[in-house]
Amino acid sequence: GKEPKDSMVVEVTGSQFKWEFRYPGKDKILGKKYFKNTDEAKGNPMGQLWDDPANHDDIYNAGEVHLVVNKPVKFVINAKDVIHDVGLAHFRMKMDAVPGTPTTMWFTPLYTSAEMKEKENNPDFEYEISCDQMCGSSHYAMRGIIHVVTQSEFILWMARQKSNYSEVQAARQQPQQPAPVKDTAVKATAVSTTIKT
């Protein structure tokens, strides 16, 4: 069925051999992207189109995704290279990740990660996202972590995130400066002298 209206939206992208996540920012709209714009070296791993204002507040995160307990979430699923499969064993769900053809799935996490650690009596418990489609030599290692947190924890986490767009803009404006080597050596000497006395 269709996801509830108030669902959180997270884009999930699989590639050999990792999961990447993108959240819409305050505008609640995922910005447009184009696969030929994908350039990790230039801070654009998702191929976002920077001239689309909806991209300016999108948050990118690799390897880990944060979800809110008791809040429905809709995953918009993509792949960059071959077919992958979003496997959510703890939620008893899976969905193909196909290059060029987004798929979707939605679910509601009922327990926070902290509650599951208690329930399972396992301090190392983590919700996982695995790849359930053989996708190459490191397929077995293609894992992501799902942190299910409270609404207030999520708000705090989100407040600490920077949009990809702002990171790219900051990098463009930063002149490359050589590190001041002399200062460091002087400080190190001063510190070691202090320790000896």
N, C-alpha and C positions, 0 to 999 in steps of 0.2 A: 504494500500500500504506500500511499504518499506520506512523506514525513510531516509531523505537526508544524504549524505556522511559525511557532517561536523557536524552531530548531536552530542550534548553532551550526554553522557551516564550516567544514575544514576540507581543504583540497589535499588529497593524498596522491603522491606520485612515486611510482616504483621505477628503479633503474638498477642495472647490475652494479653493485649488489647492496642497495640501500633504499630506505624510505625517506621521502622528503615531504614536509607539511607546509601548507600556507593557510593563514587565517585572514579573512577580510578584517580591515581595521574598523574604526568607528562608523564608517559609512555602510558597513555590513555588505559590501559588494566586492567580490574578487575581481581585480583588474584583468583586462584582456592580456593574452600572451600569444606568442608566435614561436613555434619550435626553432626557427632559424635564428632567433634572438638569444637562444640559450648560450650563455658564456660564463662559466664558473669563475674564470680568471678576472672577469670584469664585474663580479658581484651580482650576476644575473643567472643563477642556476635554473630558474623556472622559465626563462624567456619572456619575462614581463615586458610589456610595451610601456616605456616610461612616459610617453605623451598621453597616456590614458590616466586622468586624475584619480580614478578608482584604485590604481596601483600604488599611489603615493603613501597610503597608510597600511598596506598589506604587510603581514608579519610572516617571515620565513623561518623555518626551524628544521634542521635535519636530524633524523634518528629518534626524536622524541616528540610526542604530542600530548598536550594537556587538555583534558575534557572535564566538564563539570558534572558532579554526581546528580542524578535525578533530572538532568536536562537532556532532551533529545538532541542527537547530533547527526547531521547528514554529512557523509563522506562523499566528496566528488572525486572520483578515482581515475587516474591517468597512468600511462607508462611512457618512458622516454625511448626505450629500445626494443625489447621483446615483450611477449605477454608474461605478466606476473599475476599473482593472485593474492589479494588482501585476505589473509587468514586471521580471524579473531576467535581463537579456540575458546577463550573464557566467555565470549558472548555467543558462542555456537553459530557463527556466521562466516561467510566467505563470499568474495566477489572478484571476478576477473578484472585485471588492470590491463587495458588494451591500448597500444599506441594509436593516437589519432581519434579514438572513440571513447569519450568519457562515460563511465558507468557510475551509478550511485547506490548507496545503501544507507539506511538509518537505523539507529538503536538508541536505547537509553541506559547508561551505566547506573546500576542500582546501589553499588557500594564504592566508597573511595578506596584508593590503593591502601591507605592506612588501615581501614576496616577489614580489607581482605587479608592483610598480614596477620591480624588478630584471628579472624575466622578460620584461616588455614593453619594457624599456629606456625607461621613461617615468616620470620623477619625479612627474608630475601624475596618474598613474593613480588612479582611485577606482572601487570597485564602486558601481554605481548602482541605485536603484530608480526606475523610471519609471512613468508611467501609460500603459498600452497601450489605453485606451478613450477615444475623444473625449469630453471631459467639460465643454467650455466654452471660453471665449475664451483662457484662459491654460493650457490643457491641455499644450501643448508645454513649459511651464516647470515642470511638476509633477515635481520631481526630489527624491530623497532620497539620502543617502550611507550606504553600508554600510561600517563599519570592521571588518575581520576582524583580530582580534588574538590573542595567545597567552592561555592561561588566566590566567597571573599578571598580565598587562596588564589583562585583563578584571576581575579581582578588585580591582585598584587603582582602576580607573575606577569600578566599582560602589560602592566604599567612599566615593568622593567625592560620590555622588548622594544627594539628599534626597528622601524620599517626598513626593508631592503633599499627602498628608494632613498631614504635619508642617509643610509650608510654609503651608498654609491655617490651621492652628492658630496658628502663630507670627504670621501676619498679623492674626488676630483679637485676639491679646493685645497687639499693638504699638500704644500710643497714638500718634496722629499728632503729631509735634513739629515746630515750625518750625525751619528750619536756622539756627544762630547766625551771622548775617551779619557782625557786628562782628569776631569773632575772626579770620575769614578775611582780612579787610582788613588787620588788624594784622600777621598772619603774612606776608602778601605783601610788606608794606613792609619788614619785618625781613629777609626773604630778599633783596630787591633791594638793600638797604643792604649786606648781607654781600657780595654779588657785586661791588659797586662798589669796596670797600676792598681 
